[in-house]
């Protein structure tokens, strides 16, 4: 997870500042039920990038970076 965060911050300029998704976009990307068996960490990280990150906005203030849930404005 630390490596993922470090990579995210290192490549943050390549990401969108505000999400280009509509409210509820995750609904079609997520299964209806949780898996019966545990999944490998790599699958979970892939889901974070594929499902969660498109809805995240990054607001930079000064030297710090604040990551918050994307919201339609």
N, C-alpha and C positions, 0 to 999 in steps of 0.2 A: 504494500500500500504506500509506503514511503517513497518507493521508486516511482510509482504512478503519479503521486503528487509532485515530486521533483520534475518529472517529465512534463506534466501539465503546466507548471509554472515556467519551465524553460521554453516551451513552445506556445505560450499563451497568445503571442501576437498572431499566430495562425488561426486562432479560434474566433468565432463571432463574439461581438460584445454583447449583443442582445439575441435571444433565441429567435429562430425562424420557424417556430412551431405554433400550432393552435392549441388552446386549452383542451385537455382530454386526449392529446396525441398519444399518450402512453397506453391508453386502453387497448388499442389494436396491437401493440407491441408486446404486451404481457400475456402470459398464459392465464386461463381462467382460475386455475388452482396452483398452489405451491407444489413443487415436485415431491414425490413420495420418497425418493432417495437423495442423499446429499450430492451436490454437483462440485466438480473441481473448481478451485479458486480461479483458474484462467477463464472458465466459462462465466463466472460471476463478474470478473473484471471486464470481459467482453460485453456483457449486458450493461454494465455501467456506461461504457463508452457508446454503445449502440442505442440504449434506451434513455438513460438518465441525462447524460451530458448534452444532448441537443436542446434540452430545456433549461439549461443553466445559463445564467448571465453572470458576467464578471465585471464588477465595478471597481476601478482602481482609484484610490485616494492617496495622494502623496506617494510614499514609499510602500505602503501596504496594499494588499489585494484582498478584497472582500468577495467571496463567492456566495451567492444567494440563489434561492429558487427563482426560476424565470416566471415572470408574470406579464400578462397582456396589459399594456398601458394605453 
